[in-house]
């Protein structure tokens, strides 16, 4: 059933005119009243028609791209690839669509807010990039937002993200094989003779973190190497995390011979920490990253990592979102990475 302005007014116990004033922002309203109206809007999931509502089209020319951090090349590459593909018939400016990149900062609340705003603007498509937050309540809220977007005519694509646990969202998922990539990376180090391997994982609440760590642990178990919890630390996907975690791992186990990092940026921090302690890479300690971001091959030494086809996945997500490529069977496709062996890993020497 469609929620009306009157429904919101009744929930907030104000007049419809007051609701209109709050939503349009063109008239002063008391802070407490404004908060009450906005809470009612959120609770009822009321959708205010955006500028495109005055037009006959069911959706606008807007395409929303949700990223955790636009400054992170992982997300920037995918967002750029999506934007390169969002052209096609139906747009009112020569077939072009307008991409709006929404930077969530990793916040679950911002993620939900942006999805609501995109629904209000009648977005033609919404693409969510990167790992999902592992929280049941949040997952259910996201599934509800995606379902309503689809019902409103928007195409929804998850790029680099596992499928929604809810089967009725109609979202297409292009999921990275993070588990397989993590396994291959650790198998490479094990094949070189490493047994004292430290692991710097990402934030614990992210699916990407869990899947990469599971792959690492699968490889250890397959080779009969104990998984020592003291050798695994969690932190943000940034350079500082890699630096601090490596320092802590070396404090815990000075004889560590290898470090696996959550991503290439974290790996750079790990390399800096090792150099500051007079350790050579890979002669004293090998380092491996993940993603194969553009700077990885130019690091000294060049990083061994897992290459994810970020641009290709983003471009495919864009084509699916525009209806110019058929969705994969069942709406889900697994995107595999490739192990890139470079100079930052070698056989242990100590």
N, C-alpha and C positions, 0 to 999 in steps of 0.2 A: 504494500500500500504506500502511495506517495505521501511523504510528510510535507505539510503545508506551513506557511508562515504563521497561520493561526494556531497550529499545533505547538509550535515553538513558543509562541506568546503564552499559551495556556500553561505549558510546562514551567516557564520562567515567571509566571504570574505578573506579566506586564501586558501592555497593549501591543497589537500588531505594529503600530506606528513606531513604538520604541524598539522593537526588534529590527525594523527596517533601518532606523537611525544607527543602531549599533553595527549592523552589517555593512551599511554604506559608508559609515564613518564621516558623515557630513553634518553632524549635529552633536553638541556636547551631551554626554550621558554620564551619570554618576558611576564611579568605578565599580561599586558593589552591584549596581544594576547591570552594567556591561558584563561583569564576570558571570552573573546569573544567566544572562541571555546566551553567552558563549558556551556555558556548560550545557544548557538545554540543546543548543545546536549540535554539540558533540554527542550528547546522549541519544538524541533522536536521529543522528547522522543526516541532518537536514542539508540538502544541496542547493546552494544559491546559484542560479544561472549566472555565468560569467558574461563577458562582452559578446561572446559568440551566440548567446541564447536568442538575441534579436534576429538572428539569421535563420534561414530555413534549414540549414544543415543540422544533422543530429549531433555531429561532433565538430570541433574547431580544427585549425591547422596546427595545433600545439602538440608537441611530443615531449613528455616528461622523462628525464633520465635521472634516476636516483643513484648517487655515489656516496661513499663514506667520506672521502677526502679528495677533492679535485686536484690538490697539489701532489698527490701520490700518483706516479706514472701508471701504476696498475689500473687505476680508475680513469685517468686522463686519456690513456690509449683507447680504452673501450668506448668512452664517451665520444671521442673524436671519430672513431669508426662508425658508431651509430649515426652521427650527424652526417657523415658522408653518404649515407644510404637513404635518408628520409626524404626522398623525392618520389613523385609519382602522380598519377591522375587524381584530380579531386581538390587539390590545393588551389586557393584563389590567387596565388602569386606565382604563376608559371609552374605550378606543380610542386613548389617548394613548401616544406613544413618548417615550423619554427621550433628548434630544440631549446628546452629550458632545463638546464642542469641544476639539480637540487642537491646541495651539499649537506648531508645529514650530520656529519661529524661523528658518526657511529651512534647517534642517539636514537633509541627506539621511539621516543615521543616525536622527534622531528620526522622520522620516517612515516609515521602515521599521519602527522599533520600535512606533510607534502602530498600524500596520496589523497587526502580529503580536498586539498586545494586544487589538485589536478582534476579531481572528479567535478568540482564546482565549475572549473573552466572548460568542461566537456572535452578533455584531452582526447585526441584521436588514438594515441598509444601511450603506454607507460612501460619503461624498461627499468628493472631493478638490477643493479650490478653488485657483484661481490657476495660474500658469505652472509647467511642469515643469522639472526640472534636466536640462540637456543633457550627460549622461554615459552612455555605452553600458552600462557595468557596472551603474550605478544603475537605468537604465531597465529592464534585464533583471530586476533584483531586484524592482522595483516590479511588473512584469508578472507575475512569479511569485506575489507576494503577492495581487494582484488576482484571479488565476486561482483560487487556493486559497480566497479569500473567496467567490467565486461558486460554487465547487464545494460549499461548506458551506451554501449557501442564501442568502447575502447579495446584495442588489442593490447594484451599484457604479456610481456616476455621477461623471464628471469635469465640473466646472463652471468654465468659464473656462479650460479646459486642453485642449490638443490631444489627439486620440485616442492611445491607447497604441500604440506601434509593433508590439506583439504582437497579432495578430488573434484570439487565442483567449482573451482575458481576459474577454469578455462585458461589458465596461464600456461604458456609454453616455456619449458625450462631447458636451457643449454648449460648443463652442469659440468664443471671441471672435474677431472679425475684426480682430486687432491690426494686421495688415499693411495692410489697407484703410484703417483709421482713421489710421494714420501717414501714408499717402500723401495722404489728403484734407487733413490738417492742413498738411502742407508745401505742397501745391498752393495752399491758401488764401494762405499767405504769399508764395509766388511770384507769385500773381495780383495781389498788392498792390505788387509791384515789388522785393521783398527778394531779394538774391543773396548777401549775406554772413550766412549763417545758422549759428549754433552749435547743437549738439545735445548734450543731457545725457542719456545713456542709462542704463538700469538695470544690474544685475549681469550680467556677460558670460555666465554659465552658464545664464541663464533663457530659456526659449522666448519669453516675453512681450517681453523685451528685444530679442531677435534679430528677431522679426517686426515690431515697431514701427519698428526701425531700417531694416529692409529696405524698408518702405513709404516711409519718408523718402527713402531713396536712389533708389527707383524714381521718385519725383516729381522729384528733382533731375535724374536722367538724362533723363527725358521732356522737360525744359525746357532741356537742354543746359548745366546748371550743374555744374561740376566738384565731385566729392565730396572735399573736402580733409580728410584724416585728422586734421589738427590741430584741426579744428572739432568733433570728437566726443570726448567724455569719458564714462567709465563710473563708476558709483558706486551706493550703496544707494538704495532708493526712499524717501529721507527729506529733510527740509528742509535739513539741514546739507550734504548732498551737492549740492543745488541752489545753495546759497550759495557753497560753495567752488569748484564747477565754473564757475560764472558768473564769479567773480573771475579764475580761471585763463584762461577764454576771452577775457575782456577784456584780460588781460595779453598774450595771444598775438596778438589782433587788436582793437585799440582801436576800429576802425571798424565793428565788428559791428552789424548793424541788427535782428537778431531772434534769439531763443533758443527752441528747442523743448525742452521738458522731458519726462522719462520718464513722469511722472504729475503730478497737480495739487499734491501735497505738495512735490515737487521744484521745481515752478514757483513756489510761494510763496517758497522759499529764493532762487530766481533773482531774483524781484522785490525781495526785501530787499537783495540784493547790489547791484542796480542803483541802488536809492534811496540806499544808503550811499555811493555814488560820485557822487551828484548827477545821475543820469540819470533822465529822465522816461519813463513807460510810458503810451502807446506812442509818444509824440512822438520820443524818442531811440532806444529799443529796444522792439520788440514781444516779447511773451512768450506762449507757448502751452503748455497742459498736456495731460493725458489722463485720462480716467475720468469727469469731471464729478462729483466728490465734493461733498457737500452745501455745503461752504464756498466752492466756486468762484464761485458767483453773487454772494456777499457780499464777495469780495475787492475791493480798490480799486486799479485798476479791476477789474471783473468779468473772470474768466479766459475767454479763448477756449480751448476744449477739445473733446475727443471724448466724448460721453456714451455710456457703456456701460450697458445695462439690467441693472444688478447685482441689484437686488431681483427683477426679473422672472425673470432666469436662475436665481437661487437658489431661488425659489418653484417654478419648473418642475422643477429638479433634485429638490426635495423630493417633488413629486407623482410623478415617475418612480420615485424610490427607494421610495415607498410603493405603487407599482403602481396609482396612481389616474390616471395619464396614460400613454398608449402611447409607447413610445420612438420616436424619429424613424427614418425608413427607413435601414437600414444601421447604425443605432446612433449616427449622428453628425449633428449640426446645427450650422450656423454662425450665430452670433449677431452681427449687425451693429451698429455704433455709429452715432452721428449727430453731425455737426460742429455745434458750438454757437459761433457767432461773437459775441464780446462785446468789451468795451472795451479789453482788453489788447493787441489787435493793430490795426495801422493801417499806412498807407503810410509808407515811410521818409522822413524829413525831412532827413537829413544825408548 
